[in-house]
Amino acid sequence: MKSLILVFFAITATLARKGFGPTDQEWGFVEVREGAHMFWWLHKTAASVDKYTDKPLVIWLQGGPGASSTGYGNFAELGALDADLNPRNTTWVNDYNVLFVDNPVGTGYSYVDDSKYFATNNSQIANDFVALLKGFYKTVPDLKQTPLHIFSESYGGKMTAEIGLQIYLATKSGDLECDLVSVGLGDSWISPIDSVLTWGPYLLNVGAVDQNQYEKVQAKAEETKAAIEAGKYSEATNLWGQAEQVIETVTAGIDFYNILKKISSSFIKREKVMPGLRDDDDTKIAILMNNDVKKALGLDVDWGYQSGAVFDALYEDFMKPVTDIVERLLNETDVRVAVYNGQLDLIVDTPGTTKWVDKLKFPGSDEWKTASKLAIKVDKIVEGYYKNLGNLTMFWVNRAGHMVPADNPAAMSYILQYMTNNV
């Protein structure tokens, strides 16, 4: 009996961990393969429910590759506290259990024992994530039956597409027990060349460049396309960076994440160091994660010290498309797929996203272009538009750039409720 009492108190203590911030939390590392350690941080819902498992589990994956979900996604976009540690009224934790994962290994608090253990392609990233979920559910088994949704941003969407497919296959084979319902691909790097080729037309149409400047941008975009068609993917990544440098020069520093905002330092330099961060939030979050958060969670690893190397390890894979993986999700699984894009984003612009979505082949895809496009209305305000056919839904988000949860939380809430049926 004494041993049972001790076990009970041990479990109770685990489930009542406070961590950092106002929510009940759980966190830990999973060795997803030899030498590769992935960090996860669960924030249990603050909703008034009998059991926290009554609310869906939503995983958030950041972009980059190399940007941190536990850092940027949490404190700059959707966590309970913002980067100044003020309560965020629009936090997802109000309605969902939110799991932040530093993915791929080497990102944020995740780390590798040696550079040879970095992930070098999307398939390896997906396999690592299946291993991560096995370890997570072993620690928090009461969430196994809770509906799972994976939402993402930027390169996180490229990862999420294949992660979703591999989770589905693992559950069907009995290798993993969970209930994956949907994936959300936000401003996602699914078809890189469709984004690059539409940068010029997009900038021309909004008046950010003139015809001469447009032609300079487009020339570099066509070089990038030629490299991809020749299978020279590392060269294509180089040319992608050069195309961005051309845009930065001819536009006097337009913000790639939101064309209505300005940036104060080189996008290319910052993107290599910590992809997805803006200067002010970057500094605040880095200090926070390597001091107060690290101490509160009892961690002995520095946050972000391997993030630049994550990008470098995926350099060859960076410009490869995964539209075929999205098609497999739509053709071979019952997972619901949401594609959402901020209208003011440049790096993954809406015209480029629309191009690859319109080319997808799936049941009913012939009717996709003529399917009804409806308004997203929140409190009588039109926050965007959406279109649905079968398991595919696309959302066009007004007044938002690359970071939709931060730029338009009302529209993001609508999208989440639509995909989770969490009303």
JOURGI-V656842 format. One record per backbone hydrogen bond with DSSP energy under -0.5 kcal/mol. NH is the residue of the N-H (numbers start at 0). CO is the residue of the C=O. If there is no record, write none. Layout:
nh: (NH NH)
co: (CO CO)
//
This chain:
nh: (4 5 6 7 8 9 10 11 12 13 14 15 16 24 25 27 29 31 31 32 35 36 37 38 39 40 41 42 43 43 45 46 48 53 54 56 57 57 58 58 59 60 64 65 66 71 72 73 74 75 76 76 77 78 78 81 82 84 87 88 90 91 92 93 94 95 96 97 97 98 98 99 99 100 101 102 106 107 109 110 112 116 117 124 125 126 127 128 129 130 131 132 133 134 135 136 137 138 139 142 143 145 147 148 149 150 150 151 152 153 155 156 157 158 159 160 161 162 163 164 165 166 167 168 169 170 171 172 173 173 174 175 177 178 180 181 182 183 184 184 185 185 186 186 188 189 193 194 195 196 197 197 198 198 199 201 202 203 204 205 206 207 208 213 214 215 216 217 218 219 220 221 222 223 224 225 226 227 228 229 230 231 232 235 236 237 238 239 240 241 242 243 244 245 246 247 248 249 250 251 252 254 255 257 258 260 262 269 270 271 272 273 276 281 282 283 284 285 286 287 288 289 290 292 293 293 294 295 296 297 297 298 303 304 306 309 310 311 312 313 313 314 317 319 321 324 325 326 327 328 329 330 331 332 335 336 337 337 338 339 339 340 342 343 344 345 346 348 352 353 354 355 356 357 358 359 361 364 366 367 368 370 370 373 373 375 376 377 377 380 382 382 383 384 385 386 387 388 391 392 393 394 395 396 396 397 397 399 401 403 405 406 407 411 412 413 414 415 416 417 418 419 420 421 422)
co: (0 1 2 3 4 5 6 7 8 9 10 11 13 16 41 39 37 29 35 35 32 110 29 101 27 99 25 97 23 41 92 92 46 50 51 146 55 96 56 148 98 150 62 62 62 67 67 68 70 71 71 72 72 72 73 85 74 81 79 86 87 77 77 90 91 91 55 42 95 57 96 40 97 59 38 100 103 65 106 36 34 113 114 120 121 122 123 124 125 126 127 128 129 130 131 132 133 134 135 139 140 142 178 56 181 58 148 183 60 185 152 153 153 154 155 156 157 158 159 160 161 162 163 164 165 166 167 168 169 170 169 169 175 145 147 147 335 149 182 337 151 183 184 339 153 187 190 190 191 192 193 194 194 195 195 197 198 199 200 201 203 202 202 209 210 211 212 213 214 215 216 217 218 219 220 221 222 223 224 225 227 226 230 231 232 233 234 235 236 237 238 239 240 241 242 243 244 245 246 248 247 260 253 254 343 257 252 265 266 267 268 269 273 277 278 279 280 281 282 283 284 285 287 287 287 288 290 291 292 293 294 293 107 301 303 305 306 307 308 309 310 311 313 316 189 321 321 322 323 324 325 326 327 328 180 390 182 335 392 184 337 394 396 399 341 255 255 345 348 349 350 351 352 353 354 356 359 361 363 364 364 366 367 371 385 383 374 375 380 377 375 380 375 395 373 393 371 391 388 336 386 338 384 340 394 382 395 396 256 401 402 402 403 407 408 409 410 411 412 413 414 415 416 416 420)
//
